[in-house]
Every structure is written in C-alpha cells, then in structure tokens.
Amino acid sequence: TAVEDELAMGVVVAPNPTHDKFSISTKEPLQQVNVIVTNALGSIVYRTSLPALQTELEVNLSHLPSGLYLVQVQAKKLRVVRKVILTK
C-alpha cells in the first residue's frame, strides 16, 4: 500500500560502505521490529528484536570479514531490505 511504501522509503542504512558499524534510521517510529543481517551466502550473522524502533539503531559488524551484507528490517506491515558493503 502507499503507507507501507512511504514507511519503506523512510528506512535508511548509513554509512554505506562502512568499516565496522552502521545505523538504521527511520523517519517514523516502528513497532515490533526485527533486524536480520545476512551474508552473501544467506547465513544470518546478526539478529535482534525490539518492541519499538524510535529513530535509530546502531549495528556493529566489526567482527565480520569484508563483503556484501543484506539488512532486513521487518516491522508490523513493513519489510525492507537494504545492501551494506563492509570494507576492512
């Protein structure tokens, strides 16, 4: 729907590329949020669940090798996937 598209457009992952940490920020607060980061092979390398995401969440990938990762943000009526490049 238009509301879901608007919410998806408000989800930003930055900085990208990153050396270790990035933030997921939203224009609008999200409820019942799951964040999943997968590597190029589809293996889950990071996962967290939050009752709410008000504005920003920091994710630390410093323990992982360089590469392309997919960041999935799932909330009540929203699923967004963003690519993140990790460089060491």
N, CA, C and O atoms as a CHARMM CRD file, in Angstrom:
* protein
*
  352
    1    1 THR  N      0.84100  -1.19200   0.00000 PROA 1      0.00000
    2    1 THR  CA     0.00000   0.00000   0.00000 PROA 1      0.00000
    3    1 THR  C      0.87900   1.24600   0.00000 PROA 1      0.00000
    4    1 THR  O      2.09400   1.15500   0.17500 PROA 1      0.00000
    5    2 ALA  N      0.28400   2.36700  -0.18900 PROA 2      0.00000
    6    2 ALA  CA     1.03200   3.62700  -0.21400 PROA 2      0.00000
    7    2 ALA  C      1.66500   3.92300   1.13400 PROA 2      0.00000
    8    2 ALA  O      2.78000   4.44100   1.19100 PROA 2      0.00000
    9    3 VAL  N      0.97200   3.60300   2.22200 PROA 3      0.00000
   10    3 VAL  CA     1.51600   3.83900   3.56300 PROA 3      0.00000
   11    3 VAL  C      2.75900   2.98000   3.78200 PROA 3      0.00000
   12    3 VAL  O      3.76000   3.47200   4.30300 PROA 3      0.00000
   13    4 GLU  N      2.71300   1.70200   3.39100 PROA 4      0.00000
   14    4 GLU  CA     3.86200   0.81800   3.54300 PROA 4      0.00000
   15    4 GLU  C      5.03600   1.29200   2.69000 PROA 4      0.00000
   16    4 GLU  O      6.18200   1.24800   3.13900 PROA 4      0.00000
   17    5 ASP  N      4.76400   1.74600   1.46400 PROA 5      0.00000
   18    5 ASP  CA     5.81900   2.25100   0.59400 PROA 5      0.00000
   19    5 ASP  C      6.47700   3.48400   1.21000 PROA 5      0.00000
   20    5 ASP  O      7.69800   3.63400   1.15200 PROA 5      0.00000
   21    6 GLU  N      5.68100   4.35100   1.78900 PROA 6      0.00000
   22    6 GLU  CA     6.20100   5.56100   2.42000 PROA 6      0.00000
   23    6 GLU  C      7.09800   5.19700   3.60700 PROA 6      0.00000
   24    6 GLU  O      8.15700   5.79800   3.78700 PROA 6      0.00000
   25    7 LEU  N      6.68400   4.22000   4.41700 PROA 7      0.00000
   26    7 LEU  CA     7.49500   3.77300   5.54700 PROA 7      0.00000
   27    7 LEU  C      8.80600   3.17100   5.05400 PROA 7      0.00000
   28    7 LEU  O      9.86300   3.43400   5.62700 PROA 7      0.00000
   29    8 ALA  N      8.74400   2.35900   3.98800 PROA 8      0.00000
   30    8 ALA  CA     9.93900   1.72200   3.44600 PROA 8      0.00000
   31    8 ALA  C     10.93600   2.76400   2.94500 PROA 8      0.00000
   32    8 ALA  O     12.14400   2.59800   3.11300 PROA 8      0.00000
   33    9 MET  N     10.44700   3.81500   2.34500 PROA 9      0.00000
   34    9 MET  CA    11.32700   4.86400   1.83500 PROA 9      0.00000
   35    9 MET  C     12.01700   5.61300   2.97800 PROA 9      0.00000
   36    9 MET  O     13.07800   6.20300   2.77000 PROA 9      0.00000
   37   10 GLY  N     11.44100   5.59800   4.16200 PROA 10     0.00000
   38   10 GLY  CA    11.99800   6.30300   5.30500 PROA 10     0.00000
   39   10 GLY  C     13.03500   5.52200   6.07500 PROA 10     0.00000
   40   10 GLY  O     13.56700   6.02700   7.06300 PROA 10     0.00000
   41   11 VAL  N     13.34900   4.28800   5.65200 PROA 11     0.00000
   42   11 VAL  CA    14.35100   3.46400   6.33600 PROA 11     0.00000
   43   11 VAL  C     15.69800   3.66900   5.63600 PROA 11     0.00000
   44   11 VAL  O     15.84700   3.38200   4.44800 PROA 11     0.00000
   45   12 VAL  N     16.67800   4.17100   6.40100 PROA 12     0.00000
   46   12 VAL  CA    17.99000   4.49400   5.84500 PROA 12     0.00000
   47   12 VAL  C     19.07100   3.71100   6.60000 PROA 12     0.00000
   48   12 VAL  O     19.06000   3.63400   7.82800 PROA 12     0.00000
   49   13 VAL  N     19.99700   3.13600   5.83900 PROA 13     0.00000
   50   13 VAL  CA    21.15300   2.44400   6.40500 PROA 13     0.00000
   51   13 VAL  C     22.38900   3.25200   6.01500 PROA 13     0.00000
   52   13 VAL  O     22.67200   3.42300   4.82900 PROA 13     0.00000
   53   14 ALA  N     23.12600   3.75100   7.01500 PROA 14     0.00000
   54   14 ALA  CA    24.28700   4.60500   6.72500 PROA 14     0.00000
   55   14 ALA  C     25.30200   4.50300   7.86300 PROA 14     0.00000
   56   14 ALA  O     24.89000   4.21600   8.98700 PROA 14     0.00000
   57   15 PRO  N     26.56700   4.71200   7.65100 PROA 15     0.00000
   58   15 PRO  CA    27.17300   4.96900   6.34800 PROA 15     0.00000
   59   15 PRO  C     27.27800   3.68000   5.54500 PROA 15     0.00000
   60   15 PRO  O     27.26900   2.58200   6.10300 PROA 15     0.00000
   61   16 ASN  N     27.37400   3.82400   4.26500 PROA 16     0.00000
   62   16 ASN  CA    27.45800   2.68200   3.37300 PROA 16     0.00000
   63   16 ASN  C     28.27800   3.08000   2.15400 PROA 16     0.00000
   64   16 ASN  O     27.83000   3.91400   1.36600 PROA 16     0.00000
   65   17 PRO  N     29.47100   2.50800   1.97400 PROA 17     0.00000
   66   17 PRO  CA    30.07400   1.40600   2.72000 PROA 17     0.00000
   67   17 PRO  C     30.52600   1.81700   4.12500 PROA 17     0.00000
   68   17 PRO  O     30.64400   3.00100   4.44200 PROA 17     0.00000
   69   18 THR  N     30.77300   0.80100   4.95100 PROA 18     0.00000
   70   18 THR  CA    31.19900   1.02200   6.32700 PROA 18     0.00000
   71   18 THR  C     32.41100   0.15400   6.64100 PROA 18     0.00000
   72   18 THR  O     32.67900  -0.83300   5.95600 PROA 18     0.00000
   73   19 HSD  N     33.14000   0.53700   7.68800 PROA 19     0.00000
   74   19 HSD  CA    34.28800  -0.25500   8.13100 PROA 19     0.00000
   75   19 HSD  C     33.92600  -1.18600   9.28100 PROA 19     0.00000
   76   19 HSD  O     34.56500  -2.22300   9.45900 PROA 19     0.00000
   77   20 ASP  N     32.90300  -0.82600  10.06900 PROA 20     0.00000
   78   20 ASP  CA    32.54900  -1.66900  11.21300 PROA 20     0.00000
   79   20 ASP  C     31.10600  -1.49400  11.67200 PROA 20     0.00000
   80   20 ASP  O     30.41100  -2.48600  11.88800 PROA 20     0.00000
   81   21 LYS  N     30.64100  -0.25900  11.82500 PROA 21     0.00000
   82   21 LYS  CA    29.29800  -0.00300  12.34900 PROA 21     0.00000
   83   21 LYS  C     28.47200   0.78200  11.34600 PROA 21     0.00000
   84   21 LYS  O     29.00000   1.56000  10.55200 PROA 21     0.00000
   85   22 PHE  N     27.16200   0.56200  11.39800 PROA 22     0.00000
   86   22 PHE  CA    26.24200   1.38400  10.63300 PROA 22     0.00000
   87   22 PHE  C     24.98200   1.58500  11.46000 PROA 22     0.00000
   88   22 PHE  O     24.73400   0.86200  12.42500 PROA 22     0.00000
   89   23 SER  N     24.20500   2.55800  11.07500 PROA 23     0.00000
   90   23 SER  CA    22.95100   2.84000  11.78100 PROA 23     0.00000
   91   23 SER  C     21.77500   2.62100  10.85100 PROA 23     0.00000
   92   23 SER  O     21.84200   2.89300   9.65200 PROA 23     0.00000
   93   24 ILE  N     20.70500   2.12600  11.42900 PROA 24     0.00000
   94   24 ILE  CA    19.42800   2.02400  10.73400 PROA 24     0.00000
   95   24 ILE  C     18.55700   3.11600  11.32500 PROA 24     0.00000
   96   24 ILE  O     18.28400   3.12000  12.52600 PROA 24     0.00000
   97   25 SER  N     18.12400   4.03600  10.48600 PROA 25     0.00000
   98   25 SER  CA    17.28200   5.11600  10.99200 PROA 25     0.00000
   99   25 SER  C     15.95800   5.14200  10.23700 PROA 25     0.00000
  100   25 SER  O     15.86400   4.70900   9.08800 PROA 25     0.00000
  101   26 THR  N     14.94700   5.66000  10.90900 PROA 26     0.00000
  102   26 THR  CA    13.60600   5.73500  10.32400 PROA 26     0.00000
  103   26 THR  C     13.02600   7.12100  10.53300 PROA 26     0.00000
  104   26 THR  O     13.32500   7.79800  11.51700 PROA 26     0.00000
  105   27 LYS  N     12.19600   7.52500   9.59500 PROA 27     0.00000
  106   27 LYS  CA    11.51000   8.81200   9.73200 PROA 27     0.00000
  107   27 LYS  C     10.38900   8.71300  10.75800 PROA 27     0.00000
  108   27 LYS  O     10.12800   9.65300  11.50900 PROA 27     0.00000
  109   28 GLU  N      9.72900   7.55500  10.77600 PROA 28     0.00000
  110   28 GLU  CA     8.61000   7.32300  11.68800 PROA 28     0.00000
  111   28 GLU  C      8.96500   6.18900  12.64700 PROA 28     0.00000
  112   28 GLU  O      9.66900   5.25800  12.25500 PROA 28     0.00000
  113   29 PRO  N      8.49900   6.24300  13.88400 PROA 29     0.00000
  114   29 PRO  CA     8.73200   5.12500  14.81000 PROA 29     0.00000
  115   29 PRO  C      8.09800   3.83800  14.26400 PROA 29     0.00000
  116   29 PRO  O      7.02800   3.86900  13.65600 PROA 29     0.00000
  117   30 LEU  N      8.77200   2.71800  14.49200 PROA 30     0.00000
  118   30 LEU  CA     8.26600   1.41900  14.06500 PROA 30     0.00000
  119   30 LEU  C      8.00200   0.55700  15.28700 PROA 30     0.00000
  120   30 LEU  O      8.71200   0.65700  16.28700 PROA 30     0.00000
  121   31 GLN  N      6.98900  -0.28500  15.21000 PROA 31     0.00000
  122   31 GLN  CA     6.62800  -1.18500  16.31000 PROA 31     0.00000
  123   31 GLN  C      6.96800  -2.62200  15.94100 PROA 31     0.00000
  124   31 GLN  O      6.92000  -2.99700  14.77000 PROA 31     0.00000
  125   32 GLN  N      7.31100  -3.42300  16.94400 PROA 32     0.00000
  126   32 GLN  CA     7.60500  -4.85200  16.77900 PROA 32     0.00000
  127   32 GLN  C      8.61800  -5.06700  15.65800 PROA 32     0.00000
  128   32 GLN  O      8.29300  -5.63300  14.61500 PROA 32     0.00000
  129   33 VAL  N      9.83700  -4.61300  15.88300 PROA 33     0.00000
  130   33 VAL  CA    10.87200  -4.59100  14.85000 PROA 33     0.00000
  131   33 VAL  C     11.82600  -5.78100  14.99000 PROA 33     0.00000
  132   33 VAL  O     12.29200  -6.09400  16.08500 PROA 33     0.00000
  133   34 ASN  N     12.10400  -6.42600  13.87400 PROA 34     0.00000
  134   34 ASN  CA    13.13500  -7.45300  13.78700 PROA 34     0.00000
  135   34 ASN  C     14.15200  -6.97900  12.76600 PROA 34     0.00000
  136   34 ASN  O     13.79600  -6.54700  11.67000 PROA 34     0.00000
  137   35 VAL  N     15.43100  -7.06500  13.13900 PROA 35     0.00000
  138   35 VAL  CA    16.50800  -6.70800  12.22300 PROA 35     0.00000
  139   35 VAL  C     17.35900  -7.95500  12.03700 PROA 35     0.00000
  140   35 VAL  O     17.82700  -8.55600  13.00400 PROA 35     0.00000
  141   36 ILE  N     17.55100  -8.33600  10.77400 PROA 36     0.00000
  142   36 ILE  CA    18.34200  -9.51700  10.43600 PROA 36     0.00000
  143   36 ILE  C     19.37100  -9.11200   9.38800 PROA 36     0.00000
  144   36 ILE  O     19.03300  -8.50700   8.37100 PROA 36     0.00000
  145   37 VAL  N     20.63100  -9.45500   9.64900 PROA 37     0.00000
  146   37 VAL  CA    21.69800  -9.19800   8.68200 PROA 37     0.00000
  147   37 VAL  C     22.20900 -10.55800   8.20700 PROA 37     0.00000
  148   37 VAL  O     22.54300 -11.42500   9.01300 PROA 37     0.00000
  149   38 THR  N     22.26300 -10.72900   6.88200 PROA 38     0.00000
  150   38 THR  CA    22.75900 -11.97400   6.30700 PROA 38     0.00000
  151   38 THR  C     23.95800 -11.68900   5.41700 PROA 38     0.00000
  152   38 THR  O     24.09800 -10.60000   4.86000 PROA 38     0.00000
  153   39 ASN  N     24.82500 -12.69900   5.29500 PROA 39     0.00000
  154   39 ASN  CA    25.97300 -12.55500   4.40500 PROA 39     0.00000
  155   39 ASN  C     25.56400 -12.96600   2.99500 PROA 39     0.00000
  156   39 ASN  O     24.40000 -13.27900   2.74600 PROA 39     0.00000
  157   40 ALA  N     26.52500 -12.96500   2.07400 PROA 40     0.00000
  158   40 ALA  CA    26.23900 -13.27200   0.67400 PROA 40     0.00000
  159   40 ALA  C     25.75200 -14.71000   0.47400 PROA 40     0.00000
  160   40 ALA  O     25.13000 -15.02000  -0.54300 PROA 40     0.00000
  161   41 LEU  N     26.03200 -15.58100   1.43600 PROA 41     0.00000
  162   41 LEU  CA    25.59100 -16.97600   1.34200 PROA 41     0.00000
  163   41 LEU  C     24.21400 -17.19100   1.96800 PROA 41     0.00000
  164   41 LEU  O     23.66600 -18.29100   1.90300 PROA 41     0.00000
  165   42 GLY  N     23.65500 -16.13900   2.57600 PROA 42     0.00000
  166   42 GLY  CA    22.34200 -16.24400   3.19400 PROA 42     0.00000
  167   42 GLY  C     22.36700 -16.62300   4.66700 PROA 42     0.00000
  168   42 GLY  O     21.31300 -16.77800   5.28400 PROA 42     0.00000
  169   43 SER  N     23.55800 -16.77400   5.23700 PROA 43     0.00000
  170   43 SER  CA    23.67000 -17.11400   6.65900 PROA 43     0.00000
  171   43 SER  C     23.41400 -15.87700   7.51000 PROA 43     0.00000
  172   43 SER  O     23.89300 -14.78700   7.19600 PROA 43     0.00000
  173   44 ILE  N     22.65900 -16.05200   8.58200 PROA 44     0.00000
  174   44 ILE  CA    22.37500 -14.94200   9.48800 PROA 44     0.00000
  175   44 ILE  C     23.60900 -14.65800  10.33700 PROA 44     0.00000
  176   44 ILE  O     24.11600 -15.54400  11.02400 PROA 44     0.00000
  177   45 VAL  N     24.09300 -13.40200  10.28500 PROA 45     0.00000
  178   45 VAL  CA    25.28100 -13.01100  11.04200 PROA 45     0.00000
  179   45 VAL  C     24.94200 -12.04900  12.18100 PROA 45     0.00000
  180   45 VAL  O     25.77300 -11.79100  13.05200 PROA 45     0.00000
  181   46 TYR  N     23.71900 -11.52200  12.16900 PROA 46     0.00000
  182   46 TYR  CA    23.26700 -10.60600  13.22600 PROA 46     0.00000
  183   46 TYR  C     21.74800 -10.64100  13.24500 PROA 46     0.00000
  184   46 TYR  O     21.10000 -10.66800  12.19900 PROA 46     0.00000
  185   47 ARG  N     21.18700 -10.64100  14.46300 PROA 47     0.00000
  186   47 ARG  CA    19.73300 -10.61900  14.59700 PROA 47     0.00000
  187   47 ARG  C     19.37600  -9.95900  15.91200 PROA 47     0.00000
  188   47 ARG  O     20.00900 -10.20800  16.93800 PROA 47     0.00000
  189   48 THR  N     18.35200  -9.11100  15.87500 PROA 48     0.00000
  190   48 THR  CA    17.83000  -8.52800  17.10200 PROA 48     0.00000
  191   48 THR  C     16.34800  -8.24600  16.93600 PROA 48     0.00000
  192   48 THR  O     15.86500  -8.03200  15.82400 PROA 48     0.00000
  193   49 SER  N     15.63600  -8.24700  18.04300 PROA 49     0.00000
  194   49 SER  CA    14.21300  -7.91000  18.06600 PROA 49     0.00000
  195   49 SER  C     13.99700  -6.79200  19.06500 PROA 49     0.00000
  196   49 SER  O     14.54300  -6.81100  20.16800 PROA 49     0.00000
  197   50 LEU  N     13.19900  -5.82100  18.66700 PROA 50     0.00000
  198   50 LEU  CA    12.90200  -4.68000  19.52900 PROA 50     0.00000
  199   50 LEU  C     11.40400  -4.46200  19.58300 PROA 50     0.00000
  200   50 LEU  O     10.72000  -4.62800  18.57300 PROA 50     0.00000
  201   51 PRO  N     10.87100  -4.08700  20.76200 PROA 51     0.00000
  202   51 PRO  CA     9.43900  -3.77400  20.81200 PROA 51     0.00000
  203   51 PRO  C      9.12300  -2.53700  19.96800 PROA 51     0.00000
  204   51 PRO  O      8.02500  -2.40400  19.42900 PROA 51     0.00000
  205   52 ALA  N     10.12000  -1.61900  19.85900 PROA 52     0.00000
  206   52 ALA  CA     9.92000  -0.40500  19.06400 PROA 52     0.00000
  207   52 ALA  C     11.27100   0.15800  18.64700 PROA 52     0.00000
  208   52 ALA  O     12.26500   0.03100  19.36200 PROA 52     0.00000
  209   53 LEU  N     11.28200   0.77900  17.48000 PROA 53     0.00000
  210   53 LEU  CA    12.45800   1.49500  16.99900 PROA 53     0.00000
  211   53 LEU  C     12.02100   2.94100  16.81500 PROA 53     0.00000
  212   53 LEU  O     11.28200   3.26500  15.88500 PROA 53     0.00000
  213   54 GLN  N     12.48200   3.80100  17.70500 PROA 54     0.00000
  214   54 GLN  CA    12.03100   5.19300  17.67900 PROA 54     0.00000
  215   54 GLN  C     12.66000   5.98300  16.53300 PROA 54     0.00000
  216   54 GLN  O     11.94900   6.57700  15.72200 PROA 54     0.00000
  217   55 THR  N     13.98000   5.99000  16.46600 PROA 55     0.00000
  218   55 THR  CA    14.62900   6.75900  15.40900 PROA 55     0.00000
  219   55 THR  C     15.85000   6.06700  14.83300 PROA 55     0.00000
  220   55 THR  O     16.07200   6.12300  13.62300 PROA 55     0.00000
  221   56 GLU  N     16.66500   5.40200  15.68800 PROA 56     0.00000
  222   56 GLU  CA    17.92500   4.87300  15.18400 PROA 56     0.00000
  223   56 GLU  C     18.39300   3.65700  15.98300 PROA 56     0.00000
  224   56 GLU  O     18.19100   3.56800  17.19400 PROA 56     0.00000
  225   57 LEU  N     19.02400   2.72300  15.26700 PROA 57     0.00000
  226   57 LEU  CA    19.63000   1.54300  15.87600 PROA 57     0.00000
  227   57 LEU  C     21.02800   1.38800  15.29000 PROA 57     0.00000
  228   57 LEU  O     21.19200   1.41200  14.07000 PROA 57     0.00000
  229   58 GLU  N     22.04400   1.22800  16.14700 PROA 58     0.00000
  230   58 GLU  CA    23.40700   1.01000  15.66600 PROA 58     0.00000
  231   58 GLU  C     23.69500  -0.48500  15.61400 PROA 58     0.00000
  232   58 GLU  O     23.38400  -1.22000  16.55100 PROA 58     0.00000
  233   59 VAL  N     24.29200  -0.92600  14.51200 PROA 59     0.00000
  234   59 VAL  CA    24.65900  -2.32400  14.32100 PROA 59     0.00000
  235   59 VAL  C     26.17100  -2.39300  14.13000 PROA 59     0.00000
  236   59 VAL  O     26.73300  -1.66600  13.31100 PROA 59     0.00000
  237   60 ASN  N     26.82800  -3.27400  14.89200 PROA 60     0.00000
  238   60 ASN  CA    28.27700  -3.42100  14.83400 PROA 60     0.00000
  239   60 ASN  C     28.62500  -4.73100  14.12200 PROA 60     0.00000
  240   60 ASN  O     28.28700  -5.81800  14.59100 PROA 60     0.00000
  241   61 LEU  N     29.30900  -4.60300  12.97700 PROA 61     0.00000
  242   61 LEU  CA    29.73600  -5.77600  12.22100 PROA 61     0.00000
  243   61 LEU  C     31.26000  -5.90100  12.20300 PROA 61     0.00000
  244   61 LEU  O     31.81600  -6.54300  11.31200 PROA 61     0.00000
  245   62 SER  N     31.93400  -5.29800  13.17100 PROA 62     0.00000
  246   62 SER  CA    33.40100  -5.26300  13.17100 PROA 62     0.00000
  247   62 SER  C     34.03100  -6.65600  13.23700 PROA 62     0.00000
  248   62 SER  O     35.18300  -6.82900  12.83800 PROA 62     0.00000
  249   63 HSD  N     33.29500  -7.64200  13.73200 PROA 63     0.00000
  250   63 HSD  CA    33.82500  -8.99500  13.86400 PROA 63     0.00000
  251   63 HSD  C     33.70700  -9.80600  12.56700 PROA 63     0.00000
  252   63 HSD  O     34.14500 -10.95500  12.51800 PROA 63     0.00000
  253   64 LEU  N     33.12300  -9.21800  11.52500 PROA 64     0.00000
  254   64 LEU  CA    32.89000  -9.93900  10.27700 PROA 64     0.00000
  255   64 LEU  C     33.88000  -9.52300   9.18900 PROA 64     0.00000
  256   64 LEU  O     34.43000  -8.42300   9.23400 PROA 64     0.00000
  257   65 PRO  N     34.10400 -10.40400   8.21300 PROA 65     0.00000
  258   65 PRO  CA    35.01100 -10.05400   7.11400 PROA 65     0.00000
  259   65 PRO  C     34.36200  -9.07500   6.13100 PROA 65     0.00000
  260   65 PRO  O     33.14600  -8.88700   6.12700 PROA 65     0.00000
  261   66 SER  N     35.19400  -8.46600   5.31200 PROA 66     0.00000
  262   66 SER  CA    34.69300  -7.57200   4.26800 PROA 66     0.00000
  263   66 SER  C     33.73800  -8.32800   3.35300 PROA 66     0.00000
  264   66 SER  O     33.88200  -9.53100   3.13900 PROA 66     0.00000
  265   67 GLY  N     32.76600  -7.60600   2.82000 PROA 67     0.00000
  266   67 GLY  CA    31.83800  -8.24600   1.89300 PROA 67     0.00000
  267   67 GLY  C     30.52500  -7.50500   1.81100 PROA 67     0.00000
  268   67 GLY  O     30.35000  -6.44400   2.40900 PROA 67     0.00000
  269   68 LEU  N     29.60500  -8.08300   1.06000 PROA 68     0.00000
  270   68 LEU  CA    28.26400  -7.54300   0.88400 PROA 68     0.00000
  271   68 LEU  C     27.31600  -8.23300   1.86400 PROA 68     0.00000
  272   68 LEU  O     27.30900  -9.45900   1.97100 PROA 68     0.00000
  273   69 TYR  N     26.52900  -7.44900   2.56900 PROA 69     0.00000
  274   69 TYR  CA    25.57100  -7.97700   3.53100 PROA 69     0.00000
  275   69 TYR  C     24.19200  -7.40100   3.22900 PROA 69     0.00000
  276   69 TYR  O     24.07100  -6.27400   2.75000 PROA 69     0.00000
  277   70 LEU  N     23.16000  -8.18300   3.51300 PROA 70     0.00000
  278   70 LEU  CA    21.78900  -7.71700   3.35800 PROA 70     0.00000
  279   70 LEU  C     21.19700  -7.44200   4.72600 PROA 70     0.00000
  280   70 LEU  O     21.27200  -8.28300   5.62200 PROA 70     0.00000
  281   71 VAL  N     20.61700  -6.27900   4.88800 PROA 71     0.00000
  282   71 VAL  CA    19.99400  -5.86400   6.14200 PROA 71     0.00000
  283   71 VAL  C     18.48400  -5.89000   5.92900 PROA 71     0.00000
  284   71 VAL  O     17.95000  -5.15000   5.10200 PROA 71     0.00000
  285   72 GLN  N     17.80200  -6.74900   6.68500 PROA 72     0.00000
  286   72 GLN  CA    16.34500  -6.82700   6.60000 PROA 72     0.00000
  287   72 GLN  C     15.74600  -6.16800   7.84100 PROA 72     0.00000
  288   72 GLN  O     16.09100  -6.51300   8.97100 PROA 72     0.00000
  289   73 VAL  N     14.85300  -5.22400   7.61300 PROA 73     0.00000
  290   73 VAL  CA    14.12400  -4.57900   8.70500 PROA 73     0.00000
  291   73 VAL  C     12.66800  -4.98000   8.53800 PROA 73     0.00000
  292   73 VAL  O     12.02900  -4.65900   7.53600 PROA 73     0.00000
  293   74 GLN  N     12.15700  -5.68800   9.54100 PROA 74     0.00000
  294   74 GLN  CA    10.77200  -6.14200   9.49800 PROA 74     0.00000
  295   74 GLN  C     10.01900  -5.52800  10.66600 PROA 74     0.00000
  296   74 GLN  O     10.48200  -5.55900  11.80700 PROA 74     0.00000
  297   75 ALA  N      8.87200  -4.97900  10.37100 PROA 75     0.00000
  298   75 ALA  CA     8.02300  -4.40800  11.42000 PROA 75     0.00000
  299   75 ALA  C      6.59400  -4.79200  11.09500 PROA 75     0.00000
  300   75 ALA  O      6.33600  -5.58200  10.18800 PROA 75     0.00000
  301   76 LYS  N      5.68600  -4.23000  11.83800 PROA 76     0.00000
  302   76 LYS  CA     4.26400  -4.56200  11.70300 PROA 76     0.00000
  303   76 LYS  C      3.80600  -4.29700  10.28300 PROA 76     0.00000
  304   76 LYS  O      3.45500  -3.11700  10.30200 PROA 76     0.00000
  305   77 LYS  N      3.66000  -4.68600   9.29600 PROA 77     0.00000
  306   77 LYS  CA     3.25000  -4.25400   7.95000 PROA 77     0.00000
  307   77 LYS  C      4.39200  -3.66200   7.13200 PROA 77     0.00000
  308   77 LYS  O      4.15100  -2.86700   6.22300 PROA 77     0.00000
  309   78 LEU  N      5.62200  -4.03600   7.44100 PROA 78     0.00000
  310   78 LEU  CA     6.74900  -3.47600   6.70200 PROA 78     0.00000
  311   78 LEU  C      7.87500  -4.50300   6.61200 PROA 78     0.00000
  312   78 LEU  O      8.20500  -5.17200   7.59100 PROA 78     0.00000
  313   79 ARG  N      8.44700  -4.61400   5.43400 PROA 79     0.00000
  314   79 ARG  CA     9.65300  -5.42800   5.25200 PROA 79     0.00000
  315   79 ARG  C     10.52800  -4.69900   4.24600 PROA 79     0.00000
  316   79 ARG  O     10.14000  -4.50000   3.09500 PROA 79     0.00000
  317   80 VAL  N     11.71100  -4.30500   4.69300 PROA 80     0.00000
  318   80 VAL  CA    12.64100  -3.55000   3.86600 PROA 80     0.00000
  319   80 VAL  C     13.96900  -4.29400   3.84500 PROA 80     0.00000
  320   80 VAL  O     14.42600  -4.79000   4.87400 PROA 80     0.00000
  321   81 VAL  N     14.58400  -4.36900   2.67400 PROA 81     0.00000
  322   81 VAL  CA    15.90900  -4.97000   2.55300 PROA 81     0.00000
  323   81 VAL  C     16.83900  -3.92300   1.96300 PROA 81     0.00000
  324   81 VAL  O     16.53600  -3.31300   0.93700 PROA 81     0.00000
  325   82 ARG  N     17.97200  -3.72000   2.62000 PROA 82     0.00000
  326   82 ARG  CA    18.99100  -2.79300   2.15300 PROA 82     0.00000
  327   82 ARG  C     20.33000  -3.52700   2.07200 PROA 82     0.00000
  328   82 ARG  O     20.59800  -4.41400   2.88200 PROA 82     0.00000
  329   83 LYS  N     21.16500  -3.16700   1.10900 PROA 83     0.00000
  330   83 LYS  CA    22.50500  -3.74100   0.98200 PROA 83     0.00000
  331   83 LYS  C     23.49500  -2.86500   1.74700 PROA 83     0.00000
  332   83 LYS  O     23.39100  -1.63800   1.75100 PROA 83     0.00000
  333   84 VAL  N     24.46200  -3.53000   2.39600 PROA 84     0.00000
  334   84 VAL  CA    25.54300  -2.82900   3.08800 PROA 84     0.00000
  335   84 VAL  C     26.84500  -3.47600   2.64900 PROA 84     0.00000
  336   84 VAL  O     26.96100  -4.70000   2.59700 PROA 84     0.00000
  337   85 ILE  N     27.82500  -2.63100   2.33200 PROA 85     0.00000
  338   85 ILE  CA    29.14800  -3.12500   1.98600 PROA 85     0.00000
  339   85 ILE  C     30.07700  -2.85900   3.17100 PROA 85     0.00000
  340   85 ILE  O     30.21200  -1.72600   3.63200 PROA 85     0.00000
  341   86 LEU  N     30.71200  -3.93100   3.65200 PROA 86     0.00000
  342   86 LEU  CA    31.65700  -3.84200   4.76400 PROA 86     0.00000
  343   86 LEU  C     33.06300  -3.94800   4.19100 PROA 86     0.00000
  344   86 LEU  O     33.40700  -4.92600   3.52800 PROA 86     0.00000
  345   87 THR  N     33.87600  -2.91600   4.46200 PROA 87     0.00000
  346   87 THR  CA    35.26100  -2.91200   3.97700 PROA 87     0.00000
  347   87 THR  C     36.19900  -2.81700   5.17000 PROA 87     0.00000
  348   87 THR  O     35.93900  -2.05700   6.10200 PROA 87     0.00000
  349   88 LYS  N     37.26900  -3.56600   5.15100 PROA 88     0.00000
  350   88 LYS  CA    38.24200  -3.57300   6.25500 PROA 88     0.00000
  351   88 LYS  C     39.50900  -2.86700   5.83400 PROA 88     0.00000
  352   88 LYS  O     40.45000  -2.76600   6.62200 PROA 88     0.00000
